[in-house]
């Protein structure tokens, strides 16, 4: 079956379908690296997958012990594929069909220990994304926000002082993942 392979945990080796559209899945290497970085935080975590696409990050999180995952995407083909994945998923995967900014308003008050955002390459609203994530109060205490972006675009986030601190940025070719932590 074509698709992306889950790289760790109880579902390791299983495949997740790629929606029939223009999707740029994160490489296995970058996914494994992200989950290695946050591995001590995944067990029983609430995971929020923004711009979910195939939902591979949600499935990786559930496979590695996350309690629930919420996958958000506004593309009908992605949402259809995610809904099939959710029905066949042994964990708790909820699919939200909405623009990320609207979904953050819907999710206001829910708390997530891990938030992963993988916007399209041409995305230009990073400061608004970070602001919307913070305003929605979806970040739990001691949580990690990860934002995937083109390498060299680290300066576009506009993190307000005192709200999030930059933890690290890791690079995998033209893809980078910037990680931020909430204050305790």
N, C-alpha and C positions, 0 to 999 in steps of 0.2 A: 504494500500500500504506500503510495507516495505521501510525503509529509515530513514533518519535523520530528526528530527523535527526542524523547525525554531523556535527559542525560544523568539523572540521579534519583535516588529514593526508591520507594516501593513500586513506582510505575516505570522505572528505568527500562529503556528500550522500546517502550510503546510509542506509537506514532500519533501525531496530531495533524489533522488535515489542514492544508493551506487553502484559504478561501480563493475562489476563482476570480482573482482581480490583481491589480498591481500592488503586490505586497513585498516589502523588503524585510524578510525575517532576520532577526539578530542571529549571528553565527553561534554554533554550538560552543565554540571556544569562549566567546564573550558571555554567553549565558552561564556556562560553568563557572567562569571567573566571578561573575556577580554573586552567584549562590555560594561560592566559596567564601567570599567576603562577608556575607550576611548569615552564614550558616548557623551561628549561635543564636540568631534571632528568629529563625523560621518556625521552630517547633511551636505549635498552638497559636501562631500569629494569625492576624487578620491581614490579608494581602489585597491591595488594590492595584489592578492592572489597567492603566490608562492608555488609550490608543491600542487596544489589545490585539487587533488583527486576528491571528490564528488562535490566540489564547495560550500560546506555549509557555509564557511566563506564569500564568495562573496554574497550568498543569504541573509545571516544575515545582511551584511553591507547594501545591497540595501533595505532590509525590514526596516532597521532603519534609512533610509534617505540618504544614500550615492548617489551621482549623477551618478557615473559609477563604475563598477568593471571590472578588467581584471584578468581572471583566467588562470594561466599557469600550464601546466602539459605535460609530455612527454610520458605518457602511453596511447596507442591507446584506450583502453577500457574506461579510465577516460575521454579522450577527446570526445569520442562518447557520453557518458552520459552527460558531460558538455554541449555539443552542443544541445542536446535535452532540457536540462534545460534552456539554453539561449533562445531557440525559444519560450518556454512557460513562460519566465520570464517577469513580467510587467516592470522591470527596464532595464537599459542598461548594459548587461553582455556581454563582449567580451572574447572569448576563444582563447588562443594562444597555439598551439601544438608545443612545443619545450622543449628542455632541459632548465632548469632555467638560466644557464649561457649564453646560446645563446639568450634566450628571453630577458634578461637584456640588451644585446647589441641592439636588435631590438627595445626595448622600450626607449633607450637612448634619453633623451630630454623630454619625457613625465614626468609630475610631479604628484606625489601621496602624499596625506597627511597621509595615513595609508598604511603600508606594513606589511603583515602577511606571514611568511614563516614557513611551517610545513614539514620539510624534513623527510625522512624515519628514523626509529630508528637507523639504522646502518650507517647513514650519518657521514662522518668524515671530511668534508671540510668546517666547519663553518668559519674559517678565510677567505678562498677564497670567500665564499658566501657574507660575510660582505663587503669585498673589492670590489667584483663585483657590489654589490648594490650601494656602494658609487661611484665607477668609472662611472657607468651608469648615474649618476645624476638623478635618478628617485625620490629621496627624495626631497620633497618641503621644503621650510622654515617652521620651527615649526612642522615637521612631526614626526610620531612615527613609529619605526620599531619594530616589535614583532617577536621573533624567538622561536618556540616551540622546546623543547629538553627533553632528559631524565633528571630527577632530579639528581643533582650532577655534571652536565656537564657545569656549568656556566662559568668556566675558559677557555673554548675552543674558545671563540670568537675572541680574538686578536684585540680588537677595537683600532685603531690608536688614539693617543692623539689629542684632539682638533676637531675631526670630529663628533663623536657621544658621547653622555654621557649616561651612564647607569642610567636608571630611577628607575626601580625596577624589581625584579623577583618574580613571584608568583608560588606557588607549589600546585599541585593537584595529590597527590599520586606519581606515578613514572613519571608523566608529569609535566614539568615546562614551564613557558613562561617568557622569558627575554625581557624586553622592554627598548628601547633606544630612545632618542630624538635627533633631529638635533639641531644645534646651530641656534639662531635667525639671 
